[in-house]
Amino acid sequence: MKHVFTAVAVCLVAGTAHAEDVNLPKQVTWTAYGTGSAGYNQSVAIGAALQEATGVNLRVLPGKNDIARTEPVRQGKVQFSANGVGGSFMAQEGVFQFAAPNWGPQPVRVLSANNGGTVGLTLGVAAEACEKVGKPGCEGFTYADLKGLRVAYVKGAPSLNVNNEAYLAYGGLTWDDVERVDFGGFGDSWKGMIDGSVDAAFASTNSGRAYEAASGPRGLYWPPIDPNNAEGLKRMQDIAPFFTPMLAKVGATIDGTDGTMTAGYAYPVLMTYAVQDEDLTYNMTKAMDQYFSSYEGKAPGINGWALDKQNMQWVAPYHDGAIRYYKEVGKWTDADQKHNDMLVARQAALMKAWEELKAEAPDNWEEAWAEKRREALKAGGFAVVF
């Protein structure tokens, strides 16, 4: 805990920028997905707006996966992360890579999130691959047609891999039905889409990598989902409960069209840890809102950061500093607070269960934690997911 406050103190000593009573250190550091990702591109656009308006230097450190983006925040080396559902919800839950003995449930906190509603988060397919299943031009291609094709798996990125698994489930498939191709990072998986080493990979439709793939020789196709396919959606949401059907209107091959029906969730999610300085978090949240007009439209899908698009009852709790700001602007209700308190209690129950299991030191850690976690959630009256 000490190192987090030390890092903040050092930044504050370095100097403070004053603009419309937003007080931030001269330099603030975020992590984000790698260069070319939607999260990175949006972070850079936000940083440019802050630099111009306040003189604050927003340093963006690219990370290949959820662990790489979250670890610097946990260590106190970075104040915030433009993370995904992996580094927020899955980290909170202590599942997948976050179920490793050196991780466990994390006390993550949200500041704000991009709930654009126009950017899909989906499994893209190289248009060339459609020909392999006898559907040239991808006409009539569905997720069920991925059977036997090569699908990307990114090491250390549970959010990407679970999302892929959810789309496979929508199509009635599992990882056993496709050829899994492992990559070291998000960007690598999309290089594979371009160079022909994989047929399908996950991305936001507005990712720079997706635009690059769409303009490449193999092309790009986003298979649509049917919002009326109740069975398919149930299979998808059983694996990834944060997905909801939505019409994507922004992205590679989508811009300028009537849109493509897909699924989505909040991304990026600006998060930190509970121990982060409340004043710093308050001012970062305020800056995201007050300077929205300065970065609005400056990157594909960036407009989802608007205050009126914030979901105050998401799957991970908000930081006290963020709550203070939202109360000031009249965007925080008693119902929001009740939901937030429940999520904080959920985290506490999971972390308590984790510490109890560590003391027991079972040999079969993975199985033991899955059972312990399930029992803790049931005992606390919380929803059991994963």
N, C-alpha and C positions, 0 to 999 in steps of 0.2 A: 504493500500500500504506500509505503514511504516514497518509493521511487516515482510513483505517479505524481505526487504532489511536488516532488523535487523538480521533475521535468517541467511542470507548469510554472513553478516559481522562477526557474531560470529564464523561461520565455518572457515572463512578466517583467523581470528586471531589465531585459533587453530593450524594453520600450513599449509603449502602448499607443495604438492608433485611436483617435477620437473622431467619430463621425456620427451625428444624429444619436448620441449617447450609446452607441455600440462601442464597447471597449474590448479589443482583442489584442493579443501580443503581436508584435511586428511580424512574427512568423508562426503560422499554424500548420501542422502536418497531418495529412490524411493518408491512409492507404486506399487503394482501389484495385480493381482488376487490371490486367496488363494493358499496355498501350494499344489503342485501337478498339478497346471495349467501350460499350456505352457508358459504363461507370467512370472509366478514366476520362473519356471525352467530356462528360458533363462536369466532372470535378475540375478539369482544366478551365472550362468555360466559367464556372463559378469563381475559380481563383482569379481569372482575369478581371472579372467584375469587382471583386473585393480589392484587388490591387489598384484599379482605376479609381474606385470610390473612396478607399480608406488608406491606401498605402500598405495594407496587410499583404504579406507574401504567403499564399497558400501553396505549400509544397506537397505534391502528390507522389507517393511512392507506389509503383506498380507491384502487384503480387500475383503469382500464377494461380493461386487457389485460395480456398477459405482459410486454411491454416496460415498461409503466408500473409494474408491480410489481417487476420485476427491476432496473431502472436505479438506483433509490435505494439498493439494496443494493450494487450495483457501485460506486457513487460513495462509499460509506461514510456516507451520510446516514441510513441506516436499518440496524439490526443484522440483522434477520431478515425473512423473508417467508413468509406462509402462501400458498404458491404452488401452481401446478398442475403438470401434467406438462410444460407448455410452458416455464415458468421454471426447471425442474430438468433433466429429461431432454433436451429439445430444445435448451436453452441449452448443456448439456454437449456435445451433438453438433454444435453450430454449423450448424443446419439451419433452413429457412424464414426467418422474420424475423431469426433469429440468424446467418444466413449473410450478412447485410449487411456491407459492408467495415468498418463501425464497431463490429461485434460480434465474431463468430467464436466458437469453442468457449470456454466459460466454466468456470473451476475451481469449480463449485458443490459444496456439501456439505450433507448432510441431517442434521437433528437427530432428528426423529421424523416420523411421518406418520399420517394417519387411514386405517386399513385396516378400516373398519367392517364391510364385507361385507353390509350391509343397505341401503345407499344406492346406487341406480343412477346411472350417469353416461351420459346417453343423449340422443337426439334426440327432443324432444317435438313433438307435432303438435297444432295447434289443432283441437279436435273438429269445429268448423264446416267445416274443410277436407276432412274425410272425405266430406262430402256432394258435394264437387266431383268426386269419382271414383266416385260412385254407391254409397257405403257409409255411409249415415246411421247415426249411433250408433257409427261406427267398427268395426262388427262385420266381422271378416275383413280389416281394414286392415293391410297390411304395408309394410315400407320400400320395396318395389318400387312401391307405389302413390304414392310421392312424385314419380314422373315427371310433369314439367310443372308441379309446384307450386313455390311460392316458399320458398327455404331461406336462412336467415341466414348471413352471412359477416361476421365481426368483424375489422376492420382491426387489425393489430398483435397478434393473438391466435392464433398458430399452433396451440396446443393445441385450441382450440375448432374451428377450421376443419378440422384434420386429423381430429378426432373426427367431425365431420359427414361428411367424406369417407369415413371408415371405415364409418359406418352406411349411407351411400349404397352403398358397395361391397358390403356385406352383402346389400343388396337388388338387386344387379346393376346399379347405376347409377353415373354419374359426375356431376361438376358440369355437364357438357354436357347432361345429361338433365333438369336442373331450372333454374328461374329464380333466379339468385343475387341476393340483396338485401344490399347492404353497410351495415354499421352501425359507429359509432364506438366502441362498447363493449358489454360483456356486457349491462348493464342496458338499453341502448337496444334490443338485439335482442329482449328480452322485453317491452319497451313495444310493440314492433312486433307481437308475438304478441297483445297485448291490443287494440291499436287496429286490427288487421286489415291491416297493411302487409306481413306475412310469415306463412307457414303453418307453418314448422318452425324450431326453434332448439334449441341444445344447452344442457343444464344438469344439475346434480345433482338428483335427484328431490326432495330436501329443500330446494331453494333457495326463499327467500322469494318470488322472482319467479315460480316455478312455482306456488306456492300462490295467488298473486295471479291468475295466468292461469286457474287451475282454477276460481276463484270468479267469473271474469268471464263476460261474455255469450257468448264464443266457446268456452269450455270447454278442456279439455286431455286429450290421450290419449298414452300411452307405448306405441308399437307393440312387442310382445314379440319377442324373438329366440328361435330354436330351438337349444338347445345341441347338438342332434344334426345340425344342418345343417352338416356338415363343410366343404362347398364355400363356403358363405356366411361361415363363421367364418374360413376361410383367407383369403378376400378381405379381410375386416375386419382381420385380424392382419398381413397383408402391408403394410398402410398404417399401422396402429397396433398394434405388437407388445405393448404394455402392457395391452391389453384382455383380459379373461377373462370368460366367462359367469358370472352370479350372479343370485340371486333377491333383488330389491329389495323390502324390507318397510317402508321408511320413505320417506315423500314424499307430495306432492300427489296426490290420487286413490288413493293406495296404502295410507295409514294405515288400520289396522283391517281390512284384507283379508288374503287368503292370500299376497299379494305378486304381483309381475310379473317375469317372466324377462327380464333385460336383461344388460348388460355393465358392468364397472366396473374401477377401479384406485384406487390410493391418492390421496386428495384430502381436505383440503389436505395439502401437503407443507411442513413447516416447514424452510426452508433458509437458508443463508447462503453466504459465500464461504470458500475455504480459508484466507485471510489473517485471518479473524475471530479475535479473542482466544480462546484455548483455555479459559481459566477462565470467561469470560462464557458461552461455548457450553456448557460443562460444566454450569454452574448453570442455564441456561435449560432444558437437557434434563432435569436433575434436577427442576426446578420442574414441568415438564409431567407428570412421573410422580408426584411426591409430592403434588401438589395435584389429581390426577385426580378423586378422590372429591368435591372441592369444585365441579368444573364438570361432572361426570357428569350426563347427562340435562338439562342446561340449554339445549341447542339441538338441533334435529333432526339425528340422525346423529353427534353429538359423541362418542359412546362408543367410536368406532373409534380414538381416541387412546390407549386402554389399552395398558399395557406388553406384555401377552400377545398383542396383535394386531400388534406391530411386525414388519416383514419386514426382517431384517438383510442380506438378499441381494437388494436391489432393483436398479434400473437406474442409480442414481447413488450415489456413495460417501458414507459418513458422515464427519462432521467428527471430528478427533481428540478434541475435548472431549466429544462425544457418546459416542464409543467408550470413553473413560475411565469415563463413568458406567455404561454398559452392562456393562463388565467388573466394576465394583464390585458390581452387583446380579446377576451371574452370567448375563447374557443375551447374552454375546458369545463366540463359539466360534472355534476355529482356522480352521474352514471359512469363517466370516463374514469373518475377517481376510484370508484368501486371496482371497475374492471382492472385498473392498474394495480390496486392493492391485491387483488386475487392473483395476478401474474407474479407479483413480488413474492407472495406466499408460496406460489407454485415453485419458483426458483429456490426458495429457502428449503422446501420439503425435499426437492431433488438433491440439493447440496448436502443436506443432513444425511440423506440415504447414502450418498456417495462416501462421505466420511465414515459412516458406520461400516460400509463394506470394505473400505481400505483397512480398517482396524481388524476386520476378520481375515483379510489377505487370502481369499479363495484362490485355488489353482486355476479353475476355469473362469477367469475374470469376465470374459464376454458374456457367457451364459448367466453367470451370477448377477452381473449388473443389469442385464435385461429383466431378470425376474425381480430384483430389488427395486428397480425403477418402476416397474409396473405396480408392484405392491404399494410403494410410496404414493403414487398418483391416485390409486384407488382409495387408499386410506384417507387421503386429504380431500377426497371428493372432486378431484380434478380429472379432466378428460384424458384418456389414455390414447396417445398417438404413437406411431412407429412401434 
